[in-house]
Amino acid sequence: MAIYGTALLSICLLVGMIIGKLLGILVGVDANVGGVGIAMLLLILVCDRLQQSGRMQPPSKSGIVFWSAIYIPIVVAMAARQNVLAAIKGGPVAVVAGVLIVVASFAMVPLVDRIGRSSSGLPPAETVLPRDEE
C-alpha cells in the first residue's frame, strides 16, 4: 500500500522545488528558497481537495501518510545538517548565535507549558452540566 500516493508526493515535490528555485532566482540567491515547505503545503492542499471531492481512495491516503511520515524527518535532518555546516563555515559568531537560540528555545518550554495550563482548572461539573430536577 505504501506505493499508492507516491506519484502525488513526487509531483508536489517537483513543483515545490521548481517554485523554490524560481524564488531563489527572484531574490538573487543561488539556492532553493522554501521548495520543500512549498511541496508540503501543495501536498496538504491537493490531498484536502481530493478528499473533499471524494476522489481520494483509502490505499492512496494510507500511502501518502506513510511517505509523509518518512519524508518529514529526513528533510528536517537534511536541513539541520546543512545549517550546522553553514554555521561552522561561517565562523564562531554563527555557532554562538545558533547555540544561544537552542538554549533560549529550551528555556521557553516551561514558560509555554505554564501558559497552556489554566490557573483555576476546569469548573465543577455542576456549573457546566445542569442536573435534571425531579
N, C-alpha and C positions, 0 to 999 in steps of 0.2 A: 504493500500500500504506500510505501514511502516514495515511490516513483511518481505517483499522482501529485500534481501541483508543482512539479519541478519546472515544467515549461513556464508556468505563470511566474514563479520565483525568478527564473532566469531572464525572462523578458523584462520584469521590473528592475532587475539588477542592471541589465544592459542600458535601459532607458535612463536609469538614475546615474550611471557612470557617465553617459554621454552628456546629460544635463550638468552634472558636476564639473566635467571638463570644460564645457562651454562657459559655466560661471567662473571658473578659474581664469579662462582667457579674457572674459569681460573685466574681471577685477585686476588682471595683469599679473597673475601668479601662475607659475608653471607647475600647477598641481590640480588635483581633483578636489573641488570645494564642495563637500557635503554630498557626494554622489551616493554613498551607502545610506545615509539618512533619507535622501530623496527616494531611493529604491524601497526602503522600508515603508515610507509613507504611501508610495504608489501601491505597494502590496496590500496595505491595510485598506486603502480606498477601493481598489479593484475587488478585493475579497468581500468587502461590505456591499458593494454594488451587486456582485454576483449572488450573494446570499439574499439580498432584498428582492431580486428578480426571480429567485428560486432556481437558478442555473448552477449553483454550487453543489456538486454531488458529495455525499459523505466521504468516499475514498479520497477525493481531491482535497477536501477540508482537512482530513487527518494527515494527508501527505504534506500539506503546507504547514501545519502545526509542527510536524516532525522536523522539516527542514529549517523552519524558523527557530526552533529550539536549539538546533545545532549551529545555525548560522550566526545568531547574535553573539554568543560567547566567543566565537572565532574572530569576528570583526572587532569586538572590544579588545581582545588580546592583541590583535594586529595593530590597532590604533594606539594602545598603550605602549607597545614595543617601539613604534615609530616616535612617539612623543619622548620616550626615555632617551632614545638615540639622538634625537634632535637637541634635547636638553644637555646631554653630555658634550655634544659637539659645540653647543652654544656657549659653554663656559660655566663658571661657578655661579654666576648670578641666576641663570636659568634653573640650575639644580636647586639652589637655595629657595627660589620662588616656588618651584614645584613641591619641595618638602614642606614649606610653610603652608601651602594650600591644602596639602593632605592632612597636616596636623590640625589646621583650622576646621577642616571638614569633620575629622574625628571628634573634635571638641564640640561641634554643633549637634552631634547625635543626641546627647542627653537633653539639650535645650529643646530640640524638636520633639523629643519624647514627652517632655513636660507640657509643651503646648498642646499636644494631642490628647492629653488627659484632662478630664473635666474636674474642677476642684470640688464641686458639690456631688459628683457622681450622678447616677440616674435617679429620677424621682421615684417615690414609692409607687407600687403598682396600683394602689387605691386612687391615686390622683390621676393616673393615666387611663385606667380602665374602670369606669364606674361599676359598682356591684349592682346586681339585679335586686330590686327591692320587692319584698313579698307583701 
